[in-house]
Amino acid sequence: MPTAEPIICLEGIEKRYVLGAEVVVRALAGVNLKIFAGSYVAIMGPSGSGKSTMLNILGCLDRPTTGSYLLGGIDVSRMPDDELSEAHGKRIGFIFQSYNLIAQLTVLENIQVPLLYQGRDLKACHEHCVKLAKLVGLGDRLDHRPNQLSGGQQQRVAIARSLVNDPLMVLADEPTGNLDSRTGLEVLEMIGQLNAAGKTIVLVTHDDRVSSRAQRIIHMKDGLIDRDVTNRPTPA
């Protein structure tokens, strides 16, 4: 269950894009949001609502034009690029719709990629990565490459990779978008199990069936939070 300690705190977050001499798009229009440790939050909204920009801000993939973003108590909104990249790598685990695995690498090597970017000793972390592969049911696929795996198995690799740095939160972008219904349910069950074990999950989706698993559903509209709803998660 969530604790009283917010790990995400957005205050007055605006994001503006200049598309021409006189064209300014206000993708986020002053968002205030707190997400607490141990939460399972879904962010929804139609195209143009601001949810993708919110994803990029939360994931330290972009920075706000104005406002502050505290991640684990540290203001990342004004960090230099190198520090922001470090925060992105160490504090956030990512699960993408398209898996984003490296085709030339094995399952184990794909799980190790974030450690490589952090300059960590891969030999020292070997058992940790093997343990994560087993956690997602791929302990017997360590030497397989992505083209030897099903879509669901590839997403399981992505889930293991998202956990390798023990991040403050896991940010999932349409994690079942490329999967059939049955496999999608398996992935959602796995994400739910991670949350039950205490991991904070923030999931961006357009699918009501996916958001129904969350404890809290945030609806975006016109760059603002339109509704923030407490939800009773649909059982697996």
C-alpha positions, 0 to 999 in steps of 0.5 A, spaced: 500 500 500 502 507 498 505 510 504 505 517 506 511 519 502 511 522 495 516 520 491 513 524 485 511 532 486 509 536 480 508 543 482 505 548 476 508 544 471 508 547 464 511 545 457 510 549 451 513 548 444 515 553 439 513 551 432 514 557 429 515 565 429 508 566 432 506 558 434 506 556 441 503 549 443 502 549 451 502 541 452 502 542 459 498 548 462 500 548 470 500 541 472 500 539 480 500 532 482 503 528 487 504 520 487 506 516 493 511 510 494 507 504 493 502 507 488 499 504 482 497 510 478 494 510 470 494 516 466 489 516 461 487 521 455 485 522 448 491 525 443 493 532 445 491 531 452 498 532 454 499 525 457 505 523 452 508 530 455 507 528 462 510 521 460 516 525 458 517 529 464 516 524 469 521 519 465 526 525 465 526 524 458 524 532 457 524 538 462 518 543 464 518 550 461 516 552 468 514 549 474 518 544 479 519 536 479 521 533 485 523 526 484 525 522 491 525 529 494 530 532 489 528 537 484 530 534 477 526 540 473 533 544 473 538 539 473 543 539 467 543 534 462 548 530 464 545 529 471 538 529 468 540 523 464 543 520 471 537 521 474 533 518 468 538 511 469 538 510 476 531 512 479 526 510 473 525 503 470 522 504 463 517 499 460 515 501 452 510 498 448 515 496 443 519 493 448 526 497 445 530 491 446 537 490 442 536 485 437 544 483 437 544 482 445 541 476 449 536 476 454 541 477 459 545 482 456 539 486 454 537 486 462 544 488 463 544 494 459 542 500 464 548 497 468 552 498 462 550 505 461 551 506 469 558 504 468 557 498 473 561 491 473 557 486 469 560 480 472 559 483 479 551 484 477 551 477 474 547 473 479 542 479 480 540 479 472 539 472 472 535 472 478 531 478 475 530 473 468 528 468 473 523 472 476 519 474 469 520 466 467 525 467 462 531 463 466 531 458 461 532 463 455 538 467 458 542 466 451 536 467 446 535 473 442 529 478 441 527 474 434 527 468 438 522 470 443 514 471 443 512 478 444 510 477 451 517 474 452 520 480 449 516 484 454 518 480 460 525 482 458 523 489 458 520 488 465 526 485 468 531 490 465 526 496 468 528 493 475 535 492 474 537 498 478 532 498 483 528 504 481 524 509 485 518 507 480 517 503 474 514 508 468 510 503 463 508 506 456 502 502 453 505 496 455 500 491 452 499 495 446 503 490 441 500 484 445 494 479 444 489 479 449 491 473 453 499 475 453 497 482 455 493 480 461 499 476 463 504 482 463 499 486 467 498 481 472 506 481 472 506 488 473 501 488 478 505 483 482 511 488 482 506 493 485 504 488 490 511 487 492 512 494 493 514 497 487 511 504 485 508 503 478 506 509 473 502 507 467 500 511 461 495 508 457 488 509 452 485 502 454 480 502 460 482 495 461 489 496 462 487 502 467 482 498 471 488 494 474 490 501 477 489 504 484 488 511 481 486 513 474 488 520 472 485 523 466 488 528 462 485 534 458 487 540 454 494 539 458 491 539 465 488 533 470 481 533 468 479 528 473 483 524 479 479 518 481 481 513 486 479 506 483 478 499 486 483 495 481 480 489 477 482 482 480 487 478 475 
